Amino acid sequence: MEPPLILDVSDPKWVLFGNVIKIFETRKARKIISRCGIKPLGKAVQILKIVLLSMFYHRC
């Protein structure tokens, strides 16, 4: 069993991840996602965030 992810705002990995996540909140990113044909836009952004978090910390 792996240890849980603990939010530490001073950790550089969390800072970098926070900056990456902010990109998906921009209007331009949402337009690109909706152009791909994904209908529930809010849900798609949440799924992308979860996938990125798991990829960022090598969790499956």
C-alpha distance matrix in Angstrom:
0.0 3.8 6.7 9.1 12.3 15.1 18.6 20.8 24.2 25.2 22.5 24.3 21.5 21.6 25.4 25.5 23.2 25.5 28.5 27.3 26.6 30.1 31.6 30.5 32.3 35.6 38.3 38.7 35.1 35.5 38.8 37.2 34.5 37.2 39.4 36.8 37.5 34.4 35.9 33.6 33.4 31.3 28.6 28.7 28.2 25.2 23.6 24.4 22.8 19.4 19.7 20.7 17.9 15.3 17.5 18.1 14.6 13.7 11.3 12.0
3.8 0.0 3.8 6.5 9.1 12.0 15.4 17.4 20.8 21.7 18.8 20.5 17.7 17.9 21.7 21.8 19.7 22.1 25.0 24.0 23.5 26.9 28.5 27.7 29.5 32.7 35.6 36.0 32.5 33.1 36.4 34.8 32.3 35.2 37.4 35.0 36.0 32.9 34.5 32.2 31.6 29.5 27.1 26.9 26.0 23.2 21.8 22.2 20.3 17.3 17.6 18.0 15.0 12.8 14.9 14.9 11.3 11.0 9.0 10.8
6.7 3.8 0.0 3.8 6.7 8.8 12.4 14.3 17.8 18.8 16.2 18.5 16.1 15.9 19.7 20.5 18.5 20.4 23.6 23.1 22.5 25.7 27.7 27.1 28.6 31.8 34.9 35.5 32.2 32.8 36.3 35.1 32.7 35.5 37.9 35.9 36.8 33.6 35.0 32.5 31.6 29.2 27.1 27.2 25.9 22.9 22.2 22.6 20.1 17.4 18.3 18.3 14.9 13.5 15.9 15.2 11.5 12.4 10.7 13.2
9.1 6.5 3.8 0.0 3.8 6.1 9.6 12.3 15.6 17.2 15.0 17.4 14.9 13.9 17.6 18.7 16.4 17.8 21.2 20.8 19.7 22.8 25.0 24.3 25.4 28.8 31.9 32.7 29.5 29.9 33.5 32.5 30.1 32.8 35.4 33.5 34.3 31.0 32.2 29.4 28.5 25.9 24.0 24.4 22.9 19.8 19.4 20.0 17.3 14.7 16.2 16.3 12.6 11.9 14.9 14.0 10.8 12.4 10.4 12.8
12.3 9.1 6.7 3.8 0.0 3.8 6.5 9.2 12.3 14.0 11.8 14.0 11.5 10.2 13.9 15.0 12.7 14.1 17.5 17.3 16.3 19.3 21.6 21.1 22.3 25.5 28.7 29.6 26.4 27.1 30.7 29.8 27.6 30.4 33.0 31.4 32.4 29.2 30.5 27.8 26.4 23.8 22.3 22.5 20.5 17.7 17.8 17.8 14.7 12.8 14.5 13.8 10.0 10.3 13.0 11.4 8.7 11.3 10.0 12.9
15.1 12.0 8.8 6.1 3.8 0.0 3.8 6.3 9.7 11.5 10.1 13.0 11.5 9.6 12.9 14.9 13.2 13.8 17.3 17.9 16.9 19.3 22.1 22.0 22.6 25.8 29.2 30.3 27.5 28.2 31.8 31.2 29.3 32.0 34.7 33.4 34.5 31.2 32.3 29.4 27.8 25.0 23.9 24.4 22.0 19.3 19.9 19.9 16.5 15.1 17.3 16.2 12.5 13.6 16.0 13.9 11.6 14.7 13.7 16.7
18.6 15.4 12.4 9.6 6.5 3.8 0.0 3.8 6.3 9.0 8.3 11.0 10.0 7.2 10.0 12.5 11.0 10.8 14.4 15.5 14.4 16.3 19.4 19.6 19.9 23.0 26.4 27.7 25.1 25.9 29.6 29.2 27.5 30.3 33.0 32.1 33.2 30.1 31.1 28.2 26.2 23.3 22.8 23.2 20.4 18.0 19.3 18.9 15.2 14.8 17.1 15.6 12.1 14.2 16.3 13.8 12.4 16.0 15.4 18.4
20.8 17.4 14.3 12.3 9.2 6.3 3.8 0.0 3.8 5.4 5.5 8.8 9.1 6.8 8.8 11.9 11.6 11.3 14.3 16.1 15.8 17.2 20.3 21.2 21.4 24.0 27.7 28.8 26.5 27.7 31.2 30.9 29.6 32.4 34.9 34.2 35.7 32.7 33.8 31.1 28.8 26.0 25.9 26.0 23.0 21.0 22.3 21.5 17.8 17.8 19.8 17.7 14.5 16.7 18.2 15.1 14.0 17.7 17.8 21.1
24.2 20.8 17.8 15.6 12.3 9.7 6.3 3.8 0.0 3.8 5.5 7.8 9.0 6.3 6.5 10.2 10.5 9.3 11.9 14.4 14.2 14.9 18.1 19.5 19.4 21.7 25.3 26.5 24.6 26.0 29.4 29.3 28.3 31.1 33.6 33.2 34.8 32.0 33.1 30.4 27.9 25.2 25.5 25.6 22.2 20.7 22.5 21.3 17.6 18.4 20.4 17.9 15.2 18.0 19.2 15.9 15.6 19.4 19.9 23.1
25.2 21.7 18.8 17.2 14.0 11.5 9.0 5.4 3.8 0.0 3.8 6.2 8.7 7.6 7.2 10.6 12.0 11.5 13.3 16.0 16.6 17.2 20.0 21.9 22.0 24.0 27.7 28.6 26.8 28.5 31.8 31.4 30.8 33.7 35.9 35.5 37.4 34.8 36.1 33.6 31.0 28.4 28.8 28.5 25.2 23.8 25.3 23.8 20.3 21.0 22.6 19.8 17.3 19.8 20.5 16.9 16.5 20.2 21.2 24.7
22.5 18.8 16.2 15.0 11.8 10.1 8.3 5.5 5.5 3.8 0.0 3.8 5.5 5.5 6.5 8.9 10.1 10.8 12.8 14.6 15.6 17.0 19.4 21.0 21.8 23.9 27.6 28.1 25.9 27.8 31.1 30.3 29.5 32.7 34.7 33.9 35.9 33.3 35.0 32.6 30.1 27.8 27.7 27.1 24.0 22.6 23.6 21.9 18.6 19.0 20.2 17.3 14.8 16.9 17.3 13.7 13.0 16.7 18.0 21.6
24.3 20.5 18.5 17.4 14.0 13.0 11.0 8.8 7.8 6.2 3.8 0.0 3.8 5.5 5.0 6.1 8.5 9.8 10.7 12.4 14.2 15.5 17.3 19.4 20.6 22.2 25.9 25.9 23.9 26.2 29.2 28.1 27.7 31.1 32.7 32.0 34.3 32.1 34.0 32.0 29.2 27.3 27.4 26.3 23.1 22.4 23.2 21.0 18.0 18.9 19.5 16.2 14.4 16.7 16.3 12.5 12.8 16.3 18.2 21.8
21.5 17.7 16.1 14.9 11.5 11.5 10.0 9.1 9.0 8.7 5.5 3.8 0.0 3.8 5.4 5.2 6.1 8.6 10.0 10.6 12.2 14.4 16.0 17.5 19.1 21.1 24.7 24.6 22.1 24.3 27.3 26.1 25.3 28.7 30.4 29.4 31.6 29.2 31.3 29.3 26.7 25.0 24.7 23.5 20.5 19.6 20.0 17.9 15.0 15.5 15.9 12.7 10.8 12.9 12.5 8.8 9.1 12.6 14.6 18.0
21.6 17.9 15.9 13.9 10.2 9.6 7.2 6.8 6.3 7.6 5.5 5.5 3.8 0.0 3.8 5.4 5.0 6.0 8.6 9.8 10.3 12.2 14.6 15.8 16.8 19.2 22.8 23.3 20.9 22.6 25.9 25.1 24.1 27.3 29.4 28.6 30.5 27.8 29.5 27.2 24.7 22.5 22.4 21.7 18.5 17.3 18.3 16.5 13.2 13.9 15.2 12.2 9.9 12.7 13.2 9.7 10.1 13.9 14.9 18.2
25.4 21.7 19.7 17.6 13.9 12.9 10.0 8.8 6.5 7.2 6.5 5.0 5.4 3.8 0.0 3.8 5.5 5.1 6.3 8.8 9.9 10.8 13.1 15.2 15.9 17.6 21.3 21.7 19.8 21.9 25.0 24.4 23.9 27.0 29.0 28.6 30.7 28.4 30.0 27.9 25.0 22.9 23.5 22.6 19.1 18.5 19.9 17.8 14.6 16.1 17.3 14.0 12.5 15.6 15.6 12.1 13.2 16.9 18.3 21.4
25.5 21.8 20.5 18.7 15.0 14.9 12.5 11.9 10.2 10.6 8.9 6.1 5.2 5.4 3.8 0.0 3.8 5.4 5.2 6.3 8.7 10.0 11.3 13.6 15.1 16.5 20.1 19.9 17.8 20.3 23.1 22.0 21.8 25.1 26.7 26.1 28.5 26.5 28.5 26.8 23.8 22.3 22.7 21.2 17.9 17.8 18.7 16.0 13.3 15.2 15.5 11.9 11.2 14.2 13.4 9.9 11.9 15.2 17.1 20.1
23.2 19.7 18.5 16.4 12.7 13.2 11.0 11.6 10.5 12.0 10.1 8.5 6.1 5.0 5.5 3.8 0.0 3.8 5.4 5.1 6.2 8.7 10.2 11.4 13.1 15.2 18.8 18.9 16.2 18.2 21.4 20.3 19.4 22.8 24.6 23.8 25.9 23.6 25.5 23.6 20.8 19.2 19.2 17.9 14.7 14.3 15.1 12.6 9.7 11.4 12.0 8.6 7.7 11.0 10.8 7.7 9.8 13.1 14.4 17.1
25.5 22.1 20.4 17.8 14.1 13.8 10.8 11.3 9.3 11.5 10.8 9.8 8.6 6.0 5.1 5.4 3.8 0.0 3.8 5.4 5.1 6.3 9.0 10.4 11.0 13.2 16.9 17.6 15.4 17.1 20.4 20.0 19.3 22.2 24.4 24.1 26.0 23.5 25.0 22.9 19.9 17.9 18.5 17.7 14.2 13.8 15.5 13.4 10.2 12.4 13.9 10.9 10.0 13.6 14.0 11.2 13.1 16.5 17.3 19.8
28.5 25.0 23.6 21.2 17.5 17.3 14.4 14.3 11.9 13.3 12.8 10.7 10.0 8.6 6.3 5.2 5.4 3.8 0.0 3.8 5.5 5.2 6.9 9.5 10.4 11.6 15.3 15.4 13.7 16.0 18.9 18.4 18.3 21.4 23.1 23.2 25.4 23.4 25.1 23.5 20.1 18.7 19.8 18.4 14.8 15.4 17.0 14.3 11.8 14.6 15.5 12.1 12.2 15.8 15.3 12.6 15.2 18.2 19.6 21.9
27.3 24.0 23.1 20.8 17.3 17.9 15.5 16.1 14.4 16.0 14.6 12.4 10.6 9.8 8.8 6.3 5.1 5.4 3.8 0.0 3.8 5.5 5.5 7.4 9.6 10.9 14.4 14.0 11.6 14.0 16.9 15.8 15.5 18.8 20.4 20.0 22.4 20.5 22.6 21.1 17.9 16.9 17.6 15.7 12.4 13.3 14.3 11.2 9.2 12.2 12.4 9.0 10.0 13.4 12.5 10.4 13.5 16.1 17.4 19.4
26.6 23.5 22.5 19.7 16.3 16.9 14.4 15.8 14.2 16.6 15.6 14.2 12.2 10.3 9.9 8.7 6.2 5.1 5.5 3.8 0.0 3.8 5.3 5.5 7.1 9.6 13.0 13.5 10.8 12.3 15.6 15.1 14.2 17.2 19.4 19.1 20.9 18.5 20.1 18.3 15.2 13.6 14.4 13.1 9.5 10.0 11.6 9.1 6.7 10.0 11.1 8.5 9.1 12.7 12.8 11.3 14.0 16.6 17.1 18.8
30.1 26.9 25.7 22.8 19.3 19.3 16.3 17.2 14.9 17.2 17.0 15.5 14.4 12.2 10.8 10.0 8.7 6.3 5.2 5.5 3.8 0.0 3.8 5.4 5.3 7.0 10.7 11.6 9.9 11.5 14.7 14.9 14.6 17.2 19.3 19.8 21.6 19.5 20.8 19.0 15.5 14.1 15.7 14.7 10.9 12.0 14.3 12.0 9.9 13.4 14.7 12.2 12.9 16.5 16.6 14.9 17.5 20.3 20.9 22.6
31.6 28.5 27.7 25.0 21.6 22.1 19.4 20.3 18.1 20.0 19.4 17.3 16.0 14.6 13.1 11.3 10.2 9.0 6.9 5.5 5.3 3.8 0.0 3.8 5.4 5.6 8.9 8.7 6.8 9.4 12.0 11.7 12.0 14.9 16.5 17.0 19.3 17.7 19.4 18.3 14.6 14.1 15.8 13.9 10.5 12.6 14.3 11.4 10.4 14.2 14.6 12.0 13.8 17.1 16.4 15.2 18.4 20.6 21.6 22.9
30.5 27.7 27.1 24.3 21.1 22.0 19.6 21.2 19.5 21.9 21.0 19.4 17.5 15.8 15.2 13.6 11.4 10.4 9.5 7.4 5.5 5.4 3.8 0.0 3.8 5.5 8.1 8.5 5.5 6.8 10.1 9.9 9.2 12.0 14.2 14.4 16.2 14.3 15.8 14.5 11.0 10.5 12.0 10.2 6.8 9.3 11.0 8.4 8.1 11.9 12.5 10.8 12.8 15.9 15.6 15.2 18.2 20.1 20.5 21.3
32.3 29.5 28.6 25.4 22.3 22.6 19.9 21.4 19.4 22.0 21.8 20.6 19.1 16.8 15.9 15.1 13.1 11.0 10.4 9.6 7.1 5.3 5.4 3.8 0.0 3.8 6.6 8.6 7.0 7.1 10.5 11.6 11.0 12.9 15.5 16.4 17.7 15.6 16.3 14.6 11.0 9.8 12.3 11.5 8.0 10.1 12.8 11.1 10.2 13.8 15.2 13.8 15.1 18.4 18.7 18.0 20.7 22.9 23.0 23.9
35.6 32.7 31.8 28.8 25.5 25.8 23.0 24.0 21.7 24.0 23.9 22.2 21.1 19.2 17.6 16.5 15.2 13.2 11.6 10.9 9.6 7.0 5.6 5.5 3.8 0.0 3.8 5.5 5.5 6.4 8.8 10.2 10.9 12.6 14.4 16.1 17.7 16.4 17.3 16.2 12.5 12.2 15.0 13.7 10.7 13.4 15.8 13.7 13.3 17.1 18.0 16.3 18.0 21.3 21.0 20.2 23.3 25.4 25.9 26.8
38.3 35.6 34.9 31.9 28.7 29.2 26.4 27.7 25.3 27.7 27.6 25.9 24.7 22.8 21.3 20.1 18.8 16.9 15.3 14.4 13.0 10.7 8.9 8.1 6.6 3.8 0.0 3.8 5.5 5.1 6.2 8.7 9.9 10.5 12.2 14.5 15.9 15.1 15.6 15.1 11.4 12.1 15.2 13.9 11.7 14.8 17.1 15.3 15.7 19.3 20.0 18.8 20.9 23.9 23.6 23.2 26.4 28.2 28.5 29.0
38.7 36.0 35.5 32.7 29.6 30.3 27.7 28.8 26.5 28.6 28.1 25.9 24.6 23.3 21.7 19.9 18.9 17.6 15.4 14.0 13.5 11.6 8.7 8.5 8.6 5.5 3.8 0.0 3.8 5.5 5.1 6.4 8.8 10.0 10.6 12.9 15.0 14.8 16.1 16.4 12.7 14.1 16.7 14.6 12.6 16.2 17.7 15.3 16.2 19.8 19.9 18.4 21.0 23.7 22.9 22.6 26.1 27.6 28.3 28.8
35.1 32.5 32.2 29.5 26.4 27.5 25.1 26.5 24.6 26.8 25.9 23.9 22.1 20.9 19.8 17.8 16.2 15.4 13.7 11.6 10.8 9.9 6.8 5.5 7.0 5.5 5.5 3.8 0.0 3.8 5.4 5.1 6.3 8.7 9.8 11.1 13.3 12.6 14.4 14.3 10.7 11.9 13.9 11.5 9.4 13.0 14.1 11.5 12.6 16.2 16.1 14.8 17.5 20.1 19.3 19.3 22.7 24.0 24.6 25.0
35.5 33.1 32.8 29.9 27.1 28.2 25.9 27.7 26.0 28.5 27.8 26.2 24.3 22.6 21.9 20.3 18.2 17.1 16.0 14.0 12.3 11.5 9.4 6.8 7.1 6.4 5.1 5.5 3.8 0.0 3.8 5.4 5.1 6.1 8.5 10.1 11.3 10.2 11.2 11.0 7.3 8.9 11.4 9.4 7.9 11.6 13.1 11.5 12.8 16.1 16.5 15.9 18.4 20.9 20.7 21.0 24.1 25.4 25.5 25.5
38.8 36.4 36.3 33.5 30.7 31.8 29.6 31.2 29.4 31.8 31.1 29.2 27.3 25.9 25.0 23.1 21.4 20.4 18.9 16.9 15.6 14.7 12.0 10.1 10.5 8.8 6.2 5.1 5.4 3.8 0.0 3.8 5.4 5.1 6.0 8.8 10.2 10.4 11.5 12.5 9.3 11.8 14.2 12.0 11.3 15.1 16.1 14.4 16.3 19.5 19.4 18.9 21.7 24.0 23.4 23.9 27.2 28.2 28.5 28.3
37.2 34.8 35.1 32.5 29.8 31.2 29.2 30.9 29.3 31.4 30.3 28.1 26.1 25.1 24.4 22.0 20.3 20.0 18.4 15.8 15.1 14.9 11.7 9.9 11.6 10.2 8.7 6.4 5.1 5.4 3.8 0.0 3.8 5.5 5.1 6.6 9.3 9.8 12.1 13.4 10.4 13.1 14.6 11.6 11.2 15.0 15.2 13.0 15.3 18.4 17.6 17.0 20.2 22.2 21.1 21.9 25.3 26.0 26.5 26.2
34.5 32.3 32.7 30.1 27.6 29.3 27.5 29.6 28.3 30.8 29.5 27.7 25.3 24.1 23.9 21.8 19.4 19.3 18.3 15.5 14.2 14.6 12.0 9.2 11.0 10.9 9.9 8.8 6.3 5.1 5.4 3.8 0.0 3.8 5.4 5.4 7.3 6.6 9.1 10.1 7.3 10.1 11.1 8.0 8.3 11.9 11.9 10.2 12.9 15.6 14.9 15.0 18.1 19.8 19.2 20.4 23.5 24.1 24.1 23.5
37.2 35.2 35.5 32.8 30.4 32.0 30.3 32.4 31.1 33.7 32.7 31.1 28.7 27.3 27.0 25.1 22.8 22.2 21.4 18.8 17.2 17.2 14.9 12.0 12.9 12.6 10.5 10.0 8.7 6.1 5.1 5.5 3.8 0.0 3.8 5.3 5.4 5.4 6.8 8.6 6.5 10.1 11.5 9.2 10.2 13.7 13.9 13.1 15.7 18.2 17.9 18.4 21.3 22.9 22.6 23.9 26.9 27.4 27.2 26.3
39.4 37.4 37.9 35.4 33.0 34.7 33.0 34.9 33.6 35.9 34.7 32.7 30.4 29.4 29.0 26.7 24.6 24.4 23.1 20.4 19.4 19.3 16.5 14.2 15.5 14.4 12.2 10.6 9.8 8.5 6.0 5.1 5.4 3.8 0.0 3.8 5.3 7.5 9.4 12.0 10.3 13.8 15.0 12.3 13.3 16.9 16.7 15.4 18.3 20.8 19.9 20.2 23.4 24.9 24.0 25.4 28.7 28.9 29.0 28.1
36.8 35.0 35.9 33.5 31.4 33.4 32.1 34.2 33.2 35.5 33.9 32.0 29.4 28.6 28.6 26.1 23.8 24.1 23.2 20.0 19.1 19.8 17.0 14.4 16.4 16.1 14.5 12.9 11.1 10.1 8.8 6.6 5.4 5.3 3.8 0.0 3.8 5.8 9.0 11.6 10.5 13.9 14.1 11.0 12.6 15.9 14.9 13.6 17.0 18.9 17.6 18.3 21.7 22.6 21.7 23.5 26.6 26.4 26.5 25.3
37.5 36.0 36.8 34.3 32.4 34.5 33.2 35.7 34.8 37.4 35.9 34.3 31.6 30.5 30.7 28.5 25.9 26.0 25.4 22.4 20.9 21.6 19.3 16.2 17.7 17.7 15.9 15.0 13.3 11.3 10.2 9.3 7.3 5.4 5.3 3.8 0.0 3.8 6.0 9.4 9.4 13.1 13.1 10.6 13.1 16.0 15.0 14.7 18.1 19.7 18.7 20.0 23.1 23.9 23.5 25.6 28.4 28.2 27.7 26.2
34.4 32.9 33.6 31.0 29.2 31.2 30.1 32.7 32.0 34.8 33.3 32.1 29.2 27.8 28.4 26.5 23.6 23.5 23.4 20.5 18.5 19.5 17.7 14.3 15.6 16.4 15.1 14.8 12.6 10.2 10.4 9.8 6.6 5.4 7.5 5.8 3.8 0.0 3.8 6.2 6.4 9.8 9.4 7.1 10.0 12.5 11.6 11.8 15.1 16.5 15.9 17.5 20.3 21.1 21.2 23.2 25.8 25.7 24.9 23.4
35.9 34.5 35.0 32.2 30.5 32.3 31.1 33.8 33.1 36.1 35.0 34.0 31.3 29.5 30.0 28.5 25.5 25.0 25.1 22.6 20.1 20.8 19.4 15.8 16.3 17.3 15.6 16.1 14.4 11.2 11.5 12.1 9.1 6.8 9.4 9.0 6.0 3.8 0.0 3.8 5.6 8.9 8.8 8.1 11.0 13.1 12.9 13.9 16.7 18.0 18.1 19.9 22.3 23.2 23.8 25.7 28.1 28.2 27.1 25.5
33.6 32.2 32.5 29.4 27.8 29.4 28.2 31.1 30.4 33.6 32.6 32.0 29.3 27.2 27.9 26.8 23.6 22.9 23.5 21.1 18.3 19.0 18.3 14.5 14.6 16.2 15.1 16.4 14.3 11.0 12.5 13.4 10.1 8.6 12.0 11.6 9.4 6.2 3.8 0.0 3.8 5.7 5.5 6.3 8.9 10.3 10.7 12.4 14.6 15.7 16.6 18.4 20.3 21.4 22.5 24.2 26.3 26.7 25.3 23.9
33.4 31.6 31.6 28.5 26.4 27.8 26.2 28.8 27.9 31.0 30.1 29.2 26.7 24.7 25.0 23.8 20.8 19.9 20.1 17.9 15.2 15.5 14.6 11.0 11.0 12.5 11.4 12.7 10.7 7.3 9.3 10.4 7.3 6.5 10.3 10.5 9.4 6.4 5.6 3.8 0.0 3.8 5.5 5.0 6.3 8.7 9.9 10.6 12.5 14.5 15.3 16.5 18.5 20.2 21.0 22.2 24.6 25.4 24.4 23.6
31.3 29.5 29.2 25.9 23.8 25.0 23.3 26.0 25.2 28.4 27.8 27.3 25.0 22.5 22.9 22.3 19.2 17.9 18.7 16.9 13.6 14.1 14.1 10.5 9.8 12.2 12.1 14.1 11.9 8.9 11.8 13.1 10.1 10.1 13.8 13.9 13.1 9.8 8.9 5.7 3.8 0.0 3.8 5.4 5.3 6.4 8.8 10.1 10.9 12.7 14.5 15.6 16.9 18.8 20.2 21.1 23.1 24.3 23.0 22.5
28.6 27.1 27.1 24.0 22.3 23.9 22.8 25.9 25.5 28.8 27.7 27.4 24.7 22.4 23.5 22.7 19.2 18.5 19.8 17.6 14.4 15.7 15.8 12.0 12.3 15.0 15.2 16.7 13.9 11.4 14.2 14.6 11.1 11.5 15.0 14.1 13.1 9.4 8.8 5.5 5.5 3.8 0.0 3.8 5.4 5.1 6.2 8.6 9.9 10.7 12.3 14.2 15.4 16.8 18.4 19.8 21.5 22.3 20.6 19.6
28.7 26.9 27.2 24.4 22.5 24.4 23.2 26.0 25.6 28.5 27.1 26.3 23.5 21.7 22.6 21.2 17.9 17.7 18.4 15.7 13.1 14.7 13.9 10.2 11.5 13.7 13.9 14.6 11.5 9.4 12.0 11.6 8.0 9.2 12.3 11.0 10.6 7.1 8.1 6.3 5.0 5.4 3.8 0.0 3.8 5.4 5.1 6.2 8.7 10.0 10.5 12.2 14.2 15.5 16.3 18.0 20.2 20.7 19.5 18.6
28.2 26.0 25.9 22.9 20.5 22.0 20.4 23.0 22.2 25.2 24.0 23.1 20.5 18.5 19.1 17.9 14.7 14.2 14.8 12.4 9.5 10.9 10.5 6.8 8.0 10.7 11.7 12.6 9.4 7.9 11.3 11.2 8.3 10.2 13.3 12.6 13.1 10.0 11.0 8.9 6.3 5.3 5.4 3.8 0.0 3.8 5.4 5.1 6.2 8.8 9.9 10.5 12.3 14.4 15.2 16.1 18.5 19.6 18.8 18.6
25.2 23.2 22.9 19.8 17.7 19.3 18.0 21.0 20.7 23.8 22.6 22.4 19.6 17.3 18.5 17.8 14.3 13.8 15.4 13.3 10.0 12.0 12.6 9.3 10.1 13.4 14.8 16.2 13.0 11.6 15.1 15.0 11.9 13.7 16.9 15.9 16.0 12.5 13.1 10.3 8.7 6.4 5.1 5.4 3.8 0.0 3.8 5.4 5.1 6.4 8.7 9.9 10.7 12.6 14.3 15.2 16.9 18.1 16.7 16.5
23.6 21.8 22.2 19.4 17.8 19.9 19.3 22.3 22.5 25.3 23.6 23.2 20.0 18.3 19.9 18.7 15.1 15.5 17.0 14.3 11.6 14.3 14.3 11.0 12.8 15.8 17.1 17.7 14.1 13.1 16.1 15.2 11.9 13.9 16.7 14.9 15.0 11.6 12.9 10.7 9.9 8.8 6.2 5.1 5.4 3.8 0.0 3.8 5.4 5.2 6.2 8.5 9.9 10.7 12.3 14.0 15.7 16.2 14.7 13.8
24.4 22.2 22.6 20.0 17.8 19.9 18.9 21.5 21.3 23.8 21.9 21.0 17.9 16.5 17.8 16.0 12.6 13.4 14.3 11.2 9.1 12.0 11.4 8.4 11.1 13.7 15.3 15.3 11.5 11.5 14.4 13.0 10.2 13.1 15.4 13.6 14.7 11.8 13.9 12.4 10.6 10.1 8.6 6.2 5.1 5.4 3.8 0.0 3.8 5.5 5.1 6.0 8.5 9.9 10.4 11.8 14.3 14.9 14.3 14.0
22.8 20.3 20.1 17.3 14.7 16.5 15.2 17.8 17.6 20.3 18.6 18.0 15.0 13.2 14.6 13.3 9.7 10.2 11.8 9.2 6.7 9.9 10.4 8.1 10.2 13.3 15.7 16.2 12.6 12.8 16.3 15.3 12.9 15.7 18.3 17.0 18.1 15.1 16.7 14.6 12.5 10.9 9.9 8.7 6.2 5.1 5.4 3.8 0.0 3.8 5.5 5.1 6.1 8.7 9.8 10.2 12.3 13.9 13.2 13.8
19.4 17.3 17.4 14.7 12.8 15.1 14.8 17.8 18.4 21.0 19.0 18.9 15.5 13.9 16.1 15.2 11.4 12.4 14.6 12.2 10.0 13.4 14.2 11.9 13.8 17.1 19.3 19.8 16.2 16.1 19.5 18.4 15.6 18.2 20.8 18.9 19.7 16.5 18.0 15.7 14.5 12.7 10.7 10.0 8.8 6.4 5.2 5.5 3.8 0.0 3.8 5.4 5.1 6.3 8.6 9.8 10.9 11.9 10.4 10.6
19.7 17.6 18.3 16.2 14.5 17.3 17.1 19.8 20.4 22.6 20.2 19.5 15.9 15.2 17.3 15.5 12.0 13.9 15.5 12.4 11.1 14.7 14.6 12.5 15.2 18.0 20.0 19.9 16.1 16.5 19.4 17.6 14.9 17.9 19.9 17.6 18.7 15.9 18.1 16.6 15.3 14.5 12.3 10.5 9.9 8.7 6.2 5.1 5.5 3.8 0.0 3.8 5.4 5.2 6.1 8.5 10.1 10.2 9.3 9.0
20.7 18.0 18.3 16.3 13.8 16.2 15.6 17.7 17.9 19.8 17.3 16.2 12.7 12.2 14.0 11.9 8.6 10.9 12.1 9.0 8.5 12.2 12.0 10.8 13.8 16.3 18.8 18.4 14.8 15.9 18.9 17.0 15.0 18.4 20.2 18.3 20.0 17.5 19.9 18.4 16.5 15.6 14.2 12.2 10.5 9.9 8.5 6.0 5.1 5.4 3.8 0.0 3.8 5.4 5.0 5.8 8.6 9.5 9.9 10.9
17.9 15.0 14.9 12.6 10.0 12.5 12.1 14.5 15.2 17.3 14.8 14.4 10.8 9.9 12.5 11.2 7.7 10.0 12.2 10.0 9.1 12.9 13.8 12.8 15.1 18.0 20.9 21.0 17.5 18.4 21.7 20.2 18.1 21.3 23.4 21.7 23.1 20.3 22.3 20.3 18.5 16.9 15.4 14.2 12.3 10.7 9.9 8.5 6.1 5.1 5.4 3.8 0.0 3.8 5.4 5.0 6.3 8.3 8.0 9.9
15.3 12.8 13.5 11.9 10.3 13.6 14.2 16.7 18.0 19.8 16.9 16.7 12.9 12.7 15.6 14.2 11.0 13.6 15.8 13.4 12.7 16.5 17.1 15.9 18.4 21.3 23.9 23.7 20.1 20.9 24.0 22.2 19.8 22.9 24.9 22.6 23.9 21.1 23.2 21.4 20.2 18.8 16.8 15.5 14.4 12.6 10.7 9.9 8.7 6.3 5.2 5.4 3.8 0.0 3.8 5.5 5.4 5.6 4.6 6.2
17.5 14.9 15.9 14.9 13.0 16.0 16.3 18.2 19.2 20.5 17.3 16.3 12.5 13.2 15.6 13.4 10.8 14.0 15.3 12.5 12.8 16.6 16.4 15.6 18.7 21.0 23.6 22.9 19.3 20.7 23.4 21.1 19.2 22.6 24.0 21.7 23.5 21.2 23.8 22.5 21.0 20.2 18.4 16.3 15.2 14.3 12.3 10.4 9.8 8.6 6.1 5.0 5.4 3.8 0.0 3.8 5.5 4.9 6.3 7.8
18.1 14.9 15.2 14.0 11.4 13.9 13.8 15.1 15.9 16.9 13.7 12.5 8.8 9.7 12.1 9.9 7.7 11.2 12.6 10.4 11.3 14.9 15.2 15.2 18.0 20.2 23.2 22.6 19.3 21.0 23.9 21.9 20.4 23.9 25.4 23.5 25.6 23.2 25.7 24.2 22.2 21.1 19.8 18.0 16.1 15.2 14.0 11.8 10.2 9.8 8.5 5.8 5.0 5.5 3.8 0.0 3.8 5.7 7.9 10.5
14.6 11.3 11.5 10.8 8.7 11.6 12.4 14.0 15.6 16.5 13.0 12.8 9.1 10.1 13.2 11.9 9.8 13.1 15.2 13.5 14.0 17.5 18.4 18.2 20.7 23.3 26.4 26.1 22.7 24.1 27.2 25.3 23.5 26.9 28.7 26.6 28.4 25.8 28.1 26.3 24.6 23.1 21.5 20.2 18.5 16.9 15.7 14.3 12.3 10.9 10.1 8.6 6.3 5.4 5.5 3.8 0.0 3.8 5.6 9.1
13.7 11.0 12.4 12.4 11.3 14.7 16.0 17.7 19.4 20.2 16.7 16.3 12.6 13.9 16.9 15.2 13.1 16.5 18.2 16.1 16.6 20.3 20.6 20.1 22.9 25.4 28.2 27.6 24.0 25.4 28.2 26.0 24.1 27.4 28.9 26.4 28.2 25.7 28.2 26.7 25.4 24.3 22.3 20.7 19.6 18.1 16.2 14.9 13.9 11.9 10.2 9.5 8.3 5.6 4.9 5.7 3.8 0.0 3.8 6.7
11.3 9.0 10.7 10.4 10.0 13.7 15.4 17.8 19.9 21.2 18.0 18.2 14.6 14.9 18.3 17.1 14.4 17.3 19.6 17.4 17.1 20.9 21.6 20.5 23.0 25.9 28.5 28.3 24.6 25.5 28.5 26.5 24.1 27.2 29.0 26.5 27.7 24.9 27.1 25.3 24.4 23.0 20.6 19.5 18.8 16.7 14.7 14.3 13.2 10.4 9.3 9.9 8.0 4.6 6.3 7.9 5.6 3.8 0.0 3.8
12.0 10.8 13.2 12.8 12.9 16.7 18.4 21.1 23.1 24.7 21.6 21.8 18.0 18.2 21.4 20.1 17.1 19.8 21.9 19.4 18.8 22.6 22.9 21.3 23.9 26.8 29.0 28.8 25.0 25.5 28.3 26.2 23.5 26.3 28.1 25.3 26.2 23.4 25.5 23.9 23.6 22.5 19.6 18.6 18.6 16.5 13.8 14.0 13.8 10.6 9.0 10.9 9.9 6.2 7.8 10.5 9.1 6.7 3.8 0.0
